[in-house]
């Protein structure tokens, strides 16, 4: 069965960096686009970044553009989110999601918590 | 990249229907068929319940239905059940991004 497992979250000081990972299994990873979606405490969902199935295109929310980088390693069936210059407003649960078609996410991970605080 | 607009709350008694709206623009909801709806219970990951405006993933009851008119999409939950009490989010492809609505908390009275 399809499984997505995020890792790499934690407590980090403002302006520092963190890299999240999402390990996929149960499907042919190289055939799917992958995305990151976050949810701040008590708030709604916010799409963060997406990468095409072949890595040819990467798209970002304005709120993270220039600070976050999405990438993938098909040999490890893993998608990453490199987060630099972190801010308090980046505090959230970060989910990875498999893209079925143009922003449709049927499979989600359990989420990893990122807390930005001094 | 502005969020889609949803009412913050909706409610209904068991067996009744509730409809949630999701308003965007011609650059997102009105411009693409890629409108989705997600159900989220507290502490859980979101669950896809509607995709491509009207389609239901396997296993989702037909009590959940979607529609779209112009720049507004809607989710209807018919025959409300206690387990339908949750937060509901719409999502839409927007060309170079994906947008979500602010979420609607559905209460079963």
Interface residues (C-beta under 8 A of the other chain):
Chain A: X35 X37 X44 X45 X46 X47 X50 X59 X60 X61 X62 X63 X95 X100 X101 X102 X103 X104 X105 X106 X108 X109 X110 X111
Chain B: X1 X3 X32 X34 X36 X38 X40 X45 X46 X47 X48 X51 X52 X57 X87 X89 X91 X92 X93 X94 X96 X97 X98 X99 X100 X101 X102 X103
